[in-house]
Amino acid sequence: MQSKKSNEACELLRRLDSFAGAMNVVLVVLAVGLAALDATCLLALHVENAVAHTGWVATVTASPATINELVR
């Protein structure tokens, strides 16, 4: 009886260890994906700030009639 409980406990520990190993892989992939997203956002903010400070962006305001004439 005692050895049966011991075997069941060992089997449970093996299953938990296997599950933990699989979860580690998932967590590493998630961490890499979040790091890539963070780097992309930082790059976008850096580019946006660089463009805004150079004056390359111009705002044009026109009436709808003027826009219609330009489109024709």
The first five atom37 places (N, CA, C, CB, O) and aatype in JSON, in Angstrom:
{
  "aatype": [12, 5, 15, 11, 11, 15, 2, 6, 0, 4, 6, 10, 10, 1, 1, 10, 3, 15, 13, 0, 7, 0, 12, 2, 19, 19, 10, 19, 19, 10, 0, 19, 7, 10, 0, 0, 10, 3, 0, 16, 4, 10, 10, 0, 10, 8, 19, 6, 2, 0, 19, 0, 8, 16, 7, 17, 19, 0, 16, 19, 16, 0, 15, 14, 0, 16, 9, 2, 6, 10, 19, 1],
  "atom_mask": [
    [1, 1, 1, 1, 1],
    [1, 1, 1, 1, 1],
    [1, 1, 1, 1, 1],
    [1, 1, 1, 1, 1],
    [1, 1, 1, 1, 1],
    [1, 1, 1, 1, 1],
    [1, 1, 1, 1, 1],
    [1, 1, 1, 1, 1],
    [1, 1, 1, 1, 1],
    [1, 1, 1, 1, 1],
    [1, 1, 1, 1, 1],
    [1, 1, 1, 1, 1],
    [1, 1, 1, 1, 1],
    [1, 1, 1, 1, 1],
    [1, 1, 1, 1, 1],
    [1, 1, 1, 1, 1],
    [1, 1, 1, 1, 1],
    [1, 1, 1, 1, 1],
    [1, 1, 1, 1, 1],
    [1, 1, 1, 1, 1],
    [1, 1, 1, 0, 1],
    [1, 1, 1, 1, 1],
    [1, 1, 1, 1, 1],
    [1, 1, 1, 1, 1],
    [1, 1, 1, 1, 1],
    [1, 1, 1, 1, 1],
    [1, 1, 1, 1, 1],
    [1, 1, 1, 1, 1],
    [1, 1, 1, 1, 1],
    [1, 1, 1, 1, 1],
    [1, 1, 1, 1, 1],
    [1, 1, 1, 1, 1],
    [1, 1, 1, 0, 1],
    [1, 1, 1, 1, 1],
    [1, 1, 1, 1, 1],
    [1, 1, 1, 1, 1],
    [1, 1, 1, 1, 1],
    [1, 1, 1, 1, 1],
    [1, 1, 1, 1, 1],
    [1, 1, 1, 1, 1],
    [1, 1, 1, 1, 1],
    [1, 1, 1, 1, 1],
    [1, 1, 1, 1, 1],
    [1, 1, 1, 1, 1],
    [1, 1, 1, 1, 1],
    [1, 1, 1, 1, 1],
    [1, 1, 1, 1, 1],
    [1, 1, 1, 1, 1],
    [1, 1, 1, 1, 1],
    [1, 1, 1, 1, 1],
    [1, 1, 1, 1, 1],
    [1, 1, 1, 1, 1],
    [1, 1, 1, 1, 1],
    [1, 1, 1, 1, 1],
    [1, 1, 1, 0, 1],
    [1, 1, 1, 1, 1],
    [1, 1, 1, 1, 1],
    [1, 1, 1, 1, 1],
    [1, 1, 1, 1, 1],
    [1, 1, 1, 1, 1],
    [1, 1, 1, 1, 1],
    [1, 1, 1, 1, 1],
    [1, 1, 1, 1, 1],
    [1, 1, 1, 1, 1],
    [1, 1, 1, 1, 1],
    [1, 1, 1, 1, 1],
    [1, 1, 1, 1, 1],
    [1, 1, 1, 1, 1],
    [1, 1, 1, 1, 1],
    [1, 1, 1, 1, 1],
    [1, 1, 1, 1, 1],
    [1, 1, 1, 1, 1]
  ],
  "atom_positions": [
    [[0.82, -1.19, 0.0], [0.0, 0.0, 0.0], [0.87, 1.26, 0.0], [-0.93, -0.01, 1.2], [0.6, 2.2, -0.74]],
    [[1.89, 1.27, 0.82], [2.77, 2.43, 0.93], [3.53, 2.65, -0.38], [3.77, 2.25, 2.1], [3.69, 3.79, -0.8]],
    [[3.98, 1.58, -1.03], [4.74, 1.75, -2.27], [3.84, 2.23, -3.4], [5.43, 0.42, -2.66], [4.3, 2.94, -4.29]],
    [[2.56, 1.86, -3.37], [1.63, 2.32, -4.39], [1.43, 3.83, -4.28], [0.28, 1.58, -4.26], [1.41, 4.53, -5.3]],
    [[1.27, 4.35, -3.05], [1.13, 5.79, -2.85], [2.41, 6.51, -3.25], [0.79, 6.11, -1.38], [2.36, 7.61, -3.81]],
    [[3.54, 5.89, -2.95], [4.82, 6.49, -3.31], [4.97, 6.56, -4.83], [5.98, 5.68, -2.7], [5.45, 7.56, -5.36]],
    [[4.56, 5.49, -5.53], [4.63, 5.49, -6.99], [3.69, 6.53, -7.59], [4.29, 4.1, -7.54], [4.04, 7.2, -8.57]],
    [[2.51, 6.67, -7.01], [1.55, 7.67, -7.5], [2.1, 9.08, -7.28], [0.19, 7.51, -6.8], [1.93, 9.95, -8.14]],
    [[2.74, 9.3, -6.14], [3.32, 10.61, -5.86], [4.46, 10.91, -6.83], [3.83, 10.67, -4.41], [4.59, 12.04, -7.31]],
    [[5.28, 9.92, -7.12], [6.38, 10.11, -8.07], [5.84, 10.39, -9.47], [7.3, 8.87, -8.1], [6.38, 11.24, -10.18]],
    [[4.8, 9.7, -9.86], [4.19, 9.92, -11.18], [3.6, 11.33, -11.26], [3.09, 8.86, -11.46], [3.74, 12.01, -12.28]],
    [[2.95, 11.76, -10.2], [2.4, 13.12, -10.17], [3.51, 14.15, -10.28], [1.59, 13.34, -8.89], [3.37, 15.14, -11.0]],
    [[4.61, 13.93, -9.58], [5.74, 14.87, -9.66], [6.34, 14.89, -11.06], [6.82, 14.49, -8.64], [6.73, 15.95, -11.54]],
    [[6.42, 13.74, -11.72], [6.92, 13.69, -13.09], [6.01, 14.47, -14.04], [7.05, 12.23, -13.56], [6.48, 15.19, -14.91]],
    [[4.7, 14.31, -13.86], [3.76, 15.04, -14.7], [3.85, 16.55, -14.47], [2.34, 14.55, -14.45], [3.83, 17.34, -15.41]],
    [[3.96, 16.94, -13.21], [4.1, 18.36, -12.9], [5.39, 18.93, -13.48], [4.06, 18.59, -11.38], [5.4, 20.06, -13.98]],
    [[6.46, 18.17, -13.41], [7.74, 18.62, -13.97], [7.64, 18.78, -15.49], [8.86, 17.63, -13.6], [8.17, 19.73, -16.05]],
    [[6.98, 17.84, -16.13], [6.79, 17.92, -17.58], [5.96, 19.15, -17.95], [6.13, 16.64, -18.11], [6.27, 19.86, -18.9]],
    [[4.9, 19.38, -17.2], [4.05, 20.55, -17.43], [4.83, 21.84, -17.23], [2.83, 20.52, -16.5], [4.69, 22.78, -18.02]],
    [[5.64, 21.9, -16.18], [6.44, 23.1, -15.92], [7.43, 23.34, -17.05], [7.18, 22.96, -14.57], [7.67, 24.49, -17.42]],
    [[8.01, 22.29, -17.6], [8.92, 22.44, -18.72], [8.23, 23.01, -19.94], [0.0, 0.0, 0.0], [8.78, 23.87, -20.63]],
    [[7.02, 22.53, -20.22], [6.26, 23.05, -21.35], [5.86, 24.51, -21.12], [5.01, 22.2, -21.59], [5.89, 25.31, -22.05]],
    [[5.5, 24.86, -19.91], [5.12, 26.24, -19.6], [6.32, 27.17, -19.74], [4.54, 26.33, -18.19], [6.15, 28.33, -20.14]],
    [[7.5, 26.71, -19.41], [8.69, 27.54, -19.56], [8.89, 27.94, -21.01], [9.93, 26.82, -19.03], [9.23, 29.09, -21.3]],
    [[8.67, 27.02, -21.93], [8.8, 27.32, -23.35], [7.78, 28.38, -23.76], [8.63, 26.05, -24.21], [8.11, 29.32, -24.47]],
    [[6.55, 28.23, -23.32], [5.5, 29.19, -23.65], [5.84, 30.56, -23.08], [4.13, 28.71, -23.12], [5.66, 31.58, -23.75]],
    [[6.32, 30.6, -21.86], [6.66, 31.88, -21.24], [7.83, 32.56, -21.93], [6.98, 31.68, -19.76], [7.85, 33.79, -22.05]],
    [[8.8, 31.8, -22.39], [9.94, 32.38, -23.11], [9.46, 32.97, -24.43], [11.04, 31.31, -23.36], [9.88, 34.07, -24.8]],
    [[8.61, 32.27, -25.15], [8.07, 32.79, -26.41], [7.27, 34.06, -26.16], [7.19, 31.72, -27.12], [7.38, 35.02, -26.92]],
    [[6.47, 34.07, -25.12], [5.7, 35.26, -24.77], [6.61, 36.43, -24.43], [4.76, 34.96, -23.59], [6.35, 37.56, -24.85]],
    [[7.67, 36.18, -23.68], [8.6, 37.25, -23.31], [9.31, 37.82, -24.53], [9.63, 36.73, -22.3], [9.49, 39.03, -24.63]],
    [[9.71, 36.97, -25.46], [10.36, 37.45, -26.68], [9.39, 38.28, -27.52], [10.9, 36.26, -27.51], [9.77, 39.32, -28.06]],
    [[8.15, 37.83, -27.62], [7.15, 38.59, -28.37], [6.89, 39.95, -27.76], [0.0, 0.0, 0.0], [6.77, 40.95, -28.48]],
    [[6.79, 40.02, -26.44], [6.57, 41.31, -25.77], [7.77, 42.23, -25.92], [6.27, 41.09, -24.3], [7.61, 43.44, -26.05]],
    [[8.97, 41.66, -25.9], [10.17, 42.48, -26.1], [10.2, 43.06, -27.52], [11.45, 41.63, -25.84], [10.57, 44.21, -27.71]],
    [[9.8, 42.26, -28.5], [9.76, 42.75, -29.88], [8.71, 43.86, -30.03], [9.45, 41.6, -30.87], [8.95, 44.85, -30.71]],
    [[7.56, 43.69, -29.4], [6.52, 44.72, -29.44], [7.0, 46.0, -28.76], [5.23, 44.21, -28.75], [6.74, 47.09, -29.26]],
    [[7.69, 45.87, -27.65], [8.21, 47.03, -26.93], [9.23, 47.77, -27.8], [8.86, 46.6, -25.6], [9.19, 49.0, -27.89]],
    [[10.12, 47.03, -28.44], [11.12, 47.65, -29.3], [10.47, 48.36, -30.48], [12.12, 46.6, -29.81], [10.9, 49.45, -30.87]],
    [[9.44, 47.76, -31.05], [8.73, 48.38, -32.17], [8.06, 49.68, -31.74], [7.68, 47.41, -32.73], [8.12, 50.68, -32.46]],
    [[7.43, 49.69, -30.58], [6.78, 50.91, -30.08], [7.8, 52.0, -29.79], [5.97, 50.6, -28.81], [7.57, 53.17, -30.11]],
    [[8.92, 51.64, -29.21], [9.96, 52.64, -28.93], [10.51, 53.22, -30.22], [11.1, 52.02, -28.1], [10.75, 54.43, -30.31]],
    [[10.71, 52.38, -31.23], [11.2, 52.86, -32.52], [10.17, 53.8, -33.16], [11.5, 51.67, -33.45], [10.55, 54.83, -33.71]],
    [[8.9, 53.44, -33.1], [7.86, 54.29, -33.68], [7.8, 55.65, -32.98], [6.49, 53.59, -33.59], [7.66, 56.68, -33.63]],
    [[7.91, 55.65, -31.66], [7.91, 56.92, -30.94], [9.13, 57.76, -31.28], [7.85, 56.67, -29.43], [9.03, 58.98, -31.4]],
    [[10.27, 57.12, -31.42], [11.5, 57.83, -31.77], [11.38, 58.45, -33.16], [12.71, 56.87, -31.71], [11.76, 59.6, -33.36]],
    [[10.84, 57.71, -34.11], [10.67, 58.23, -35.47], [9.65, 59.36, -35.48], [10.23, 57.1, -36.43], [9.85, 60.37, -36.15]],
    [[8.56, 59.19, -34.74], [7.54, 60.24, -34.68], [8.11, 61.53, -34.11], [6.34, 59.78, -33.83], [7.84, 62.61, -34.63]],
    [[8.91, 61.42, -33.06], [9.51, 62.61, -32.46], [10.52, 63.25, -33.41], [10.18, 62.27, -31.13], [10.62, 64.47, -33.47]],
    [[11.27, 62.44, -34.13], [12.26, 62.97, -35.06], [11.59, 63.72, -36.2], [13.15, 61.85, -35.61], [12.05, 64.78, -36.61]],
    [[10.5, 63.17, -36.72], [9.8, 63.82, -37.82], [9.12, 65.11, -37.34], [8.75, 62.85, -38.44], [9.11, 66.11, -38.06]],
    [[8.55, 65.08, -36.17], [7.85, 66.25, -35.65], [8.81, 67.42, -35.42], [7.14, 65.9, -34.35], [8.41, 68.57, -35.58]],
    [[10.05, 67.16, -35.05], [11.0, 68.23, -34.75], [11.71, 68.76, -35.99], [12.03, 67.74, -33.76], [12.31, 69.84, -35.92]],
    [[11.66, 68.06, -37.11], [12.34, 68.54, -38.3], [11.47, 69.48, -39.12], [12.76, 67.38, -39.15], [12.0, 70.19, -39.98]],
    [[10.19, 69.51, -38.89], [9.31, 70.39, -39.63], [8.89, 69.82, -40.97], [0.0, 0.0, 0.0], [8.38, 70.56, -41.81]],
    [[9.08, 68.55, -41.2], [8.7, 67.93, -42.47], [7.19, 67.78, -42.59], [9.36, 66.57, -42.62], [6.66, 67.66, -43.69]],
    [[6.52, 67.78, -41.48], [5.08, 67.58, -41.49], [4.41, 68.94, -41.6], [4.6, 66.81, -40.21], [4.68, 69.84, -40.81]],
    [[3.54, 69.09, -42.58], [2.82, 70.34, -42.77], [1.33, 70.06, -42.72], [3.22, 71.03, -44.12], [0.86, 69.02, -43.2]],
    [[0.61, 70.97, -42.16], [-0.84, 70.84, -42.09], [-1.45, 71.81, -43.09], [-1.37, 71.09, -40.65], [-1.14, 73.0, -43.08]],
    [[-2.31, 71.3, -43.92], [-2.97, 72.14, -44.92], [-4.45, 72.17, -44.6], [-2.72, 71.61, -46.38], [-5.1, 71.13, -44.44]],
    [[-4.97, 73.37, -44.5], [-6.41, 73.5, -44.29], [-7.01, 74.12, -45.54], [-6.73, 74.35, -43.01], [-6.51, 75.13, -46.05]],
    [[-8.07, 73.52, -46.01], [-8.74, 74.04, -47.2], [-10.22, 73.78, -47.08], [-8.17, 73.39, -48.5], [-10.67, 72.89, -46.35]],
    [[-10.95, 74.57, -47.8], [-12.39, 74.39, -47.78], [-12.76, 73.18, -48.63], [-13.12, 75.67, -48.3], [-11.98, 72.78, -49.49]],
    [[-13.91, 72.59, -48.42], [-14.33, 71.45, -49.24], [-14.4, 71.78, -50.72], [-15.67, 70.97, -48.77], [-14.14, 70.91, -51.56]],
    [[-14.74, 73.01, -51.06], [-14.81, 73.4, -52.47], [-13.42, 73.36, -53.1], [-15.42, 74.8, -52.61], [-13.27, 72.9, -54.23]],
    [[-12.43, 73.83, -52.38], [-11.05, 73.8, -52.89], [-10.57, 72.38, -53.06], [-10.12, 74.56, -51.95], [-9.91, 72.08, -54.05]],
    [[-10.89, 71.53, -52.14], [-10.48, 70.13, -52.25], [-11.15, 69.47, -53.45], [-10.82, 69.36, -50.95], [-10.51, 68.71, -54.17]],
    [[-12.44, 69.76, -53.67], [-13.14, 69.2, -54.82], [-12.5, 69.66, -56.13], [-14.63, 69.61, -54.78], [-12.41, 68.87, -57.08]],
    [[-12.06, 70.91, -56.2], [-11.41, 71.41, -57.41], [-10.08, 70.71, -57.64], [-11.19, 72.93, -57.31], [-9.73, 70.4, -58.78]],
    [[-9.35, 70.45, -56.59], [-8.05, 69.77, -56.73], [-8.22, 68.32, -57.16], [-7.28, 69.83, -55.42], [-7.38, 67.79, -57.88]],
    [[-9.27, 67.7, -56.72], [-9.49, 66.29, -57.03], [-9.9, 66.1, -58.48], [-10.57, 65.7, -56.1], [-9.56, 65.09, -59.09]],
    [[-10.62, 67.05, -59.04], [-11.1, 66.93, -60.44], [-10.01, 66.93, -61.4], [-12.03, 68.0, -60.78], [-10.26, 66.84, -62.61]]
  ]
}
